[in-house]
């Protein structure tokens, strides 16, 4: 064993994930599966950075399929493709934000109407949720 290699447990701890996450990323072909030496597989320490890359990309909303593509483009020479992926993700996030803002506005309106509805009328929040679309 070389000093810059890690068992799966040490790799997972160093990257801040569980061993099952490492195995799952391997199944998804995001991480290499090293050849076993004896009873253990030893990972190069650079795999820690790769896992951190995956986690940061997930935090930005990228799916594992999109992350696979980013990893393929990781050398940075295909800037147009990287920009295209990032722009598409930014557009998806903007759409989600607009949807969340609409939901927020509807709920605030319903709360306001409910506060001002007389006692013998049902709360419009419940009435709206019970209504067929």
N, C-alpha and C positions, 0 to 999 in steps of 0.2 A: 504494500500500500504506500502511496506517495503522500507527502504532507499536505498537498493541495487538493486531495480528493476527500469526498465525504460519503458516508453511508446514507441511505435514504432518510433515516431519522434525523441525522445531523443536518442534512440538506434542508429538510422540511423546517426544522427549528431555525436555521440561519435565514431562511426566506420568510419565516412567519406564517407558514401554512401547515396543514396536517399531512401526514404521509399519504392519506387517501387522495388528497388533492394532487400530490405529485404523481400518483398512479393514474389518476383520471387524466391529467395533462398528457401523460405518456400514451394513454389509450387514444386521446384526441390528436396524437402526433405533434403536440406542441413542444414536447421534451424528448430528448434521446433516451433510449433504454440501453444503459451500458452492459457490456458482457460481464457475467458473473465471474468473480475470481474467488474460488473457494465457495464459501457459503454466502458471500455478500457481493453486492454490486457497488462499485465505487463511482461516484459522480464527480466530474471536474467542478471545481469551485465556481467556474463561470456560469454554471446552471443556476446558481442563486440569483445572479443578475437577470437571467432569462425569466425566472419565475416572477421576480419583482416587476419586470417589464409587463408581463401578462397581467399581474394584479393592478398595476397602474392603468393599463388600457381598459380593464374591466371597470375600474372606478370612473372612467370617462364614458362608460356606456357601450364600449365595443363588445360585440359577441365573440365567442371563442372562434367562430369561423372567420370573422373580420380580423381577429388577432392573429390567426394563422396566416392570413394574407399580409398583415403588417410585419410579421416575423420573416416572411419570405422577402419582403422589401426592406429589411432592417439595415442593409448596407447604405441606404439613403440615396442611391444613385437614380432611382426611379421616382423622382420628386413629384411628377405629375400624378402618378398613381397614388402616392401617399396623400397628396393634397385632395385628390378625388374622394378617397376613403374618409378623410377627416371632414371635408365639406359635407358629404352625405350624412355623417354622424351628427354634425352641427345642425343640419336641416331637420333631422329626426328629433333632436332635442328641442329645437325651436317649436316644432309642431306639438310636442308633448307639453311644453310650457304653455302654449296657447290653449290647449285642451284643459290643462289644470287651472288656468286663469278663468276659463268659462265655467268650470265646475265650481270654483271658489265663488264666483259672482252669483251663480244660481243659489248656492247654499246660503250665502249672506242675505240675499233677497228673501229667501224662504224664512230664515230666522227672523228677519225684520217684520215680515208679514205676520208670522206666528206671534210675535210680541204684541202686535196691535190688533189681533183678532179677538173678538168678544168671546167670553167664556163658554157660551153654549154652541159655538161652532167648532168643528174639529180643527186641530192644528194643521195648517197647510203643508207642513213638512211631511207628516204621516199621510195625508191625503194625496200628495204628489207622488210619494214612493209607492203607495198602494195602487195607483192608477195604471192601467194598461197603456203601453206606449202608443 
